[in-house]
């Protein structure tokens, strides 16, 4: 059985949980308390030298990096509707997953982290303003694409699962999603998919 090392407040970990749930895959969930620094333990560092969650263990195979895990889960259980094999569609999935890691997550996740988990007097307001501004630009790109597309790469796929968590969590970084109606509708479509689970499930 797969083992997933994660934390319930981690948007990156949520990606794997959501994909596994949508595919109906059973797995063992192992909590890593990042607020207590458990990711820095020698035992966890042996799994991921980068000392971050999530980590997926499949018998003797260990993998980390949240969006890479989506590719692995999709391929391992293919054929399935979340993992398109057509080269062009597969390329579009890869494009959006890379956009997620280079543009969405670094800004929306950091805005959320600084707003929710860092005490006000310790926040760098200039830095926070920058993350929010760049996060809004990422949302505009998504919104423009989703004006004419129900999902990011054709049908619902790991591309949507990879980009959804920190977009959905953007209000925790005090970024208003109502200015991006196509993004909000996309979130609702994802939440209506079979096997969908919320972040706290």
MOSULFEN-V916158 format. One record per residue. N is the residue number from 1. RES is the residue in one letter. PSI is psi as a letter, one per 30 degrees, with the letter a starting at -180 (999 if undefined). BURIAL is I if it has 16 or more other C-alpha atoms within 10 Angstrom, else O. D_LAST is the distance of its C-alpha to the last C-alpha in Angstrom with 2 decimals. Layout:
n | res | psi | burial | d_last
N | RES | PSI | BURIAL | D_LAST
N | RES | PSI | BURIAL | D_LAST
This chain:
n | res | psi | burial | d_last
1 | X | k | O | 19.65
2 | X | k | O | 18.01
3 | X | k | I | 16.79
4 | X | j | I | 14.52
5 | X | k | I | 15.25
6 | X | a | I | 12.86
7 | X | k | I | 11.61
8 | X | f | O | 8.37
9 | X | g | O | 10.81
10 | X | j | I | 12.45
11 | X | e | I | 12.68
12 | X | e | I | 14.65
13 | X | e | I | 12.22
14 | X | e | I | 9.57
15 | X | e | I | 12.49
16 | X | e | I | 12.74
17 | X | e | I | 9.21
18 | X | e | I | 9.68
19 | X | e | I | 13.19
20 | X | e | I | 12.66
21 | X | e | I | 10.36
22 | X | f | I | 13.05
23 | X | f | I | 15.67
24 | X | h | O | 14.37
25 | X | k | O | 14.98
26 | X | k | O | 14.17
27 | X | l | I | 14.00
28 | X | k | O | 13.99
29 | X | k | O | 11.74
30 | X | j | O | 14.03
31 | X | k | O | 13.35
32 | X | j | I | 16.19
33 | X | j | O | 16.87
34 | X | f | I | 18.54
35 | X | f | O | 19.60
36 | X | g | O | 21.68
37 | X | g | O | 23.00
38 | X | f | I | 21.78
39 | X | f | I | 21.87
40 | X | g | I | 25.61
41 | X | l | O | 26.28
42 | X | e | O | 28.75
43 | X | e | O | 26.39
44 | X | e | I | 23.74
45 | X | f | O | 26.58
46 | X | f | O | 27.90
47 | X | e | I | 24.83
48 | X | j | I | 24.82
49 | X | f | O | 28.04
50 | X | f | O | 26.51
51 | X | h | I | 24.23
52 | X | l | I | 21.09
53 | X | l | I | 17.58
54 | X | l | I | 16.26
55 | X | k | I | 18.53
56 | X | k | I | 18.47
57 | X | k | I | 20.80
58 | X | i | O | 22.23
59 | X | c | O | 24.88
60 | X | g | O | 27.57
61 | X | k | O | 26.17
62 | X | k | O | 24.30
63 | X | k | I | 23.02
64 | X | l | I | 21.70
65 | X | j | I | 21.51
66 | X | e | I | 18.31
67 | X | f | I | 20.15
68 | X | e | I | 22.38
69 | X | e | I | 19.52
70 | X | e | I | 18.79
71 | X | e | I | 22.44
72 | X | e | O | 22.38
73 | X | e | I | 19.44
74 | X | e | I | 21.09
75 | X | e | O | 24.49
76 | X | e | O | 23.66
77 | X | g | O | 22.32
78 | X | l | O | 24.87
79 | X | k | O | 26.14
80 | X | l | O | 23.07
81 | X | f | O | 22.71
82 | X | f | I | 20.53
83 | X | i | I | 23.38
84 | X | k | I | 26.75
85 | X | f | O | 29.85
86 | X | k | O | 32.37
87 | X | e | O | 33.75
88 | X | e | O | 33.69
89 | X | e | I | 30.17
90 | X | e | I | 29.03
91 | X | e | O | 30.91
92 | X | e | I | 29.22
93 | X | e | I | 25.77
94 | X | e | I | 27.08
95 | X | e | O | 28.59
96 | X | e | I | 25.45
97 | X | e | I | 23.40
98 | X | e | I | 26.28
99 | X | e | I | 26.50
100 | X | e | I | 22.86
101 | X | f | I | 23.69
102 | X | f | O | 27.12
103 | X | e | I | 26.73
104 | X | d | I | 23.28
105 | X | e | I | 21.38
106 | X | f | O | 24.40
107 | X | e | I | 24.94
108 | X | e | I | 21.76
109 | X | e | I | 19.85
110 | X | e | I | 22.90
111 | X | e | I | 23.37
112 | X | e | I | 19.86
113 | X | e | O | 20.48
114 | X | e | I | 23.91
115 | X | e | I | 23.03
116 | X | e | O | 19.99
117 | X | f | O | 20.69
118 | X | k | O | 24.50
119 | X | k | O | 26.73
120 | X | e | O | 28.84
121 | X | f | O | 32.08
122 | X | f | O | 30.89
123 | X | k | O | 29.75
124 | X | j | O | 32.11
125 | X | e | O | 32.45
126 | X | e | O | 34.43
127 | X | e | O | 31.83
128 | X | e | I | 29.04
129 | X | e | O | 31.20
130 | X | e | O | 31.73
131 | X | e | I | 28.05
132 | X | e | I | 27.43
133 | X | e | I | 30.53
134 | X | e | I | 29.68
135 | X | e | I | 26.13
136 | X | e | I | 27.71
137 | X | e | O | 30.05
138 | X | e | I | 27.24
139 | X | e | I | 25.68
140 | X | e | I | 29.17
141 | X | e | O | 29.49
142 | X | e | I | 26.26
143 | X | e | I | 27.35
144 | X | e | O | 30.77
145 | X | e | O | 29.49
146 | X | f | I | 27.09
147 | X | e | O | 29.97
148 | X | g | O | 31.27
149 | X | k | O | 28.34
150 | X | e | I | 25.24
151 | X | l | I | 23.43
152 | X | e | I | 24.54
153 | X | h | I | 26.31
154 | X | c | O | 27.20
155 | X | l | I | 24.43
156 | X | k | I | 20.68
157 | X | a | I | 20.36
158 | X | f | I | 19.03
159 | X | e | I | 21.02
160 | X | e | I | 18.76
161 | X | e | I | 15.58
162 | X | e | I | 17.44
163 | X | f | I | 18.65
164 | X | e | I | 15.87
165 | X | e | I | 13.55
166 | X | f | I | 16.42
167 | X | e | I | 18.09
168 | X | e | I | 15.21
169 | X | g | I | 15.16
170 | X | e | I | 18.97
171 | X | f | I | 19.41
172 | X | f | I | 18.21
173 | X | g | I | 21.34
174 | X | h | O | 23.33
175 | X | k | I | 23.80
176 | X | j | O | 24.17
177 | X | f | I | 22.75
178 | X | f | O | 25.01
179 | X | f | O | 27.87
180 | X | i | I | 26.32
181 | X | e | O | 25.95
182 | X | e | I | 25.67
183 | X | e | I | 22.71
184 | X | e | I | 21.01
185 | X | e | O | 21.86
186 | X | e | I | 20.55
187 | X | e | I | 17.11
188 | X | e | O | 17.26
189 | X | e | O | 18.43
190 | X | e | I | 15.60
191 | X | f | O | 13.09
192 | X | g | O | 15.32
193 | X | k | O | 15.28
194 | X | k | O | 14.69
195 | X | f | O | 11.56
196 | X | k | I | 9.85
197 | X | k | I | 6.10
198 | X | l | O | 5.51
199 | X | f | I | 5.63
200 | X | g | O | 3.82
201 | X | 999 | O | 0.00
